Amino acid sequence: MPPKTKLHKSTGKSVIPKQNLNEPSPSGTVSLTPEVEQQFEVELYWCIQQLQTALKSIKLNSKQVQDHTKALNTLMSVSAPMIKKRQVMRLSFGDYRAKMAAEDKKDF
């Protein structure tokens, strides 16, 4: 006789256990190529540099200082996952890759 599935108390429907999103999938982990990792490091360094420059030179209100400091702490954290860092970079700078390209074009 097959085991019974657990039913939700209020609806009577079967409950499917949710997978923990922080754990790697059983099929394997995603490995990045060295080029992708290097490009991420360049982008990360650029974003950190921009936040530090903004905190030092531009007059910001207290809310902006808190937001910049929180973003900077996340980006500099060793334990923060890459996807969280990319999310913070996108929220802080929008299309940061285009801004990096424009800055490089301006320098040359």
Residue pairs with C-beta under 8 A, 6 or more apart in sequence:
5 14
5 15
6 14
6 15
7 13
7 14
7 15
8 14
8 15
19 25
24 30
32 40
40 82
40 86
42 100
43 89
43 96
43 97
43 100
44 75
44 85
44 89
46 96
46 100
47 75
47 89
47 92
47 93
47 96
48 72
48 75
48 76
50 93
51 68
51 71
51 72
51 75
51 92
52 72
54 60
54 68
55 65
55 68
55 69
55 72
60 68
67 92
68 92
71 88
71 91
71 92
74 80
74 84
74 85
74 88
75 85
75 88
75 89
89 96
90 96
93 99
